[in-house]
Amino acid sequence: METIPSDNGRDVFEVAGRDGRVVLRGNNAVSIASALNWYLEKDCHCDLSWGCGDQLRLPAKLPPVSGTARRVSPCQYRYAYNFCTYGYTMLWWRWPQ
């Protein structure tokens, strides 16, 4: 993991390969976690989901990364959930969730 500067005030992450290893970069912890999620989804074909079940069958050997994938958030501000989540989704959650 490596820290990089934001892109014009927006969150950014990169996924790259170096010496056979996966390198995750971001301007903060959320961006680095987003880089991990992107790698798991795009290269490992895994999926993490709130309520639909997770698919985390990782390959025996993690796929290498060719080049560098860079994603800049289109939004200046990002939030967890939206205003409907608390009334429509979380209403049915139990404590473990």
C-alpha positions as CSV (number, residue, x, y, z in Angstrom):
1,M,0.0,0.0,0.0
2,E,1.2,3.5,-0.9
3,T,-0.3,6.9,-0.4
4,I,-0.7,9.3,-3.3
5,P,-2.0,12.8,-3.5
6,S,-5.7,13.5,-4.3
7,D,-6.5,14.5,-7.9
8,N,-7.7,18.1,-7.9
9,G,-9.3,17.6,-4.5
10,R,-11.0,14.3,-5.4
11,D,-10.3,10.8,-4.1
12,V,-8.1,8.7,-6.3
13,F,-6.8,5.1,-6.3
14,E,-4.4,3.1,-8.5
15,V,-3.8,-0.6,-8.8
16,A,-0.4,-1.6,-10.3
17,G,2.0,-4.5,-10.3
18,R,5.6,-4.4,-9.2
19,D,8.0,-7.3,-9.0
20,G,5.1,-9.8,-9.2
21,R,3.2,-8.1,-6.4
22,V,0.0,-6.1,-6.4
23,V,0.5,-2.5,-5.4
24,L,-2.5,-0.5,-4.1
25,R,-2.3,3.2,-3.9
26,G,-4.8,5.9,-2.8
27,N,-5.0,9.3,-1.2
28,N,-6.7,7.9,2.0
29,A,-7.7,4.6,3.6
30,V,-11.1,4.6,1.8
31,S,-9.4,5.0,-1.6
32,I,-6.9,2.2,-0.9
33,A,-9.8,-0.1,0.2
34,S,-11.6,0.9,-3.1
35,A,-8.4,-0.1,-4.9
36,L,-8.5,-3.5,-3.2
37,N,-12.2,-3.9,-4.1
38,W,-11.5,-3.0,-7.7
39,Y,-8.7,-5.6,-8.0
40,L,-10.8,-8.3,-6.4
41,E,-13.6,-7.6,-8.7
42,K,-11.8,-7.0,-12.0
43,D,-8.8,-9.4,-11.7
44,C,-9.9,-12.0,-9.2
45,H,-13.6,-12.1,-10.2
46,C,-14.7,-11.8,-6.5
47,D,-17.5,-9.8,-5.1
48,L,-18.3,-8.3,-1.7
49,S,-22.0,-7.4,-1.1
50,W,-24.1,-6.0,1.7
51,G,-27.0,-8.3,1.3
52,C,-26.6,-10.5,-1.7
53,G,-23.9,-12.8,-0.4
54,D,-20.1,-12.7,-1.0
55,Q,-18.1,-14.5,-3.6
56,L,-14.6,-14.7,-2.3
57,R,-13.2,-17.8,-4.1
58,L,-9.8,-16.4,-4.7
59,P,-7.6,-18.1,-7.3
60,A,-4.8,-20.3,-5.9
61,K,-2.3,-17.7,-7.2
62,L,-3.3,-14.0,-7.3
63,P,-3.4,-12.7,-10.9
64,P,-0.7,-10.3,-11.8
65,V,-1.5,-6.7,-12.7
66,S,-0.3,-5.4,-16.1
67,G,0.0,-1.7,-16.3
68,T,-1.6,0.7,-13.9
69,A,-5.3,1.2,-13.4
70,R,-6.2,4.7,-12.1
71,R,-9.7,5.8,-11.0
72,V,-10.6,9.3,-9.9
73,S,-13.9,9.8,-8.1
74,P,-16.3,11.9,-10.1
75,C,-17.8,13.2,-6.9
76,Q,-16.2,15.9,-4.6
77,Y,-17.9,14.4,-1.6
78,R,-18.6,10.7,-0.9
79,Y,-20.8,9.2,1.8
80,A,-21.6,5.8,3.2
81,Y,-25.2,5.0,2.4
82,N,-27.8,7.5,1.3
83,F,-30.8,9.0,3.1
84,C,-33.1,6.1,2.2
85,T,-30.7,3.4,3.5
86,Y,-31.6,4.0,7.1
87,G,-35.4,3.6,6.5
88,Y,-35.6,1.1,3.7
89,T,-32.5,-1.1,4.1
90,M,-31.2,-1.0,7.6
91,L,-34.7,-1.4,8.9
92,W,-34.4,-5.1,8.3
93,W,-30.8,-5.6,9.5
94,R,-29.9,-7.4,12.7
95,W,-27.1,-6.6,15.1
96,P,-24.4,-8.8,13.3
97,Q,-24.9,-6.7,10.1
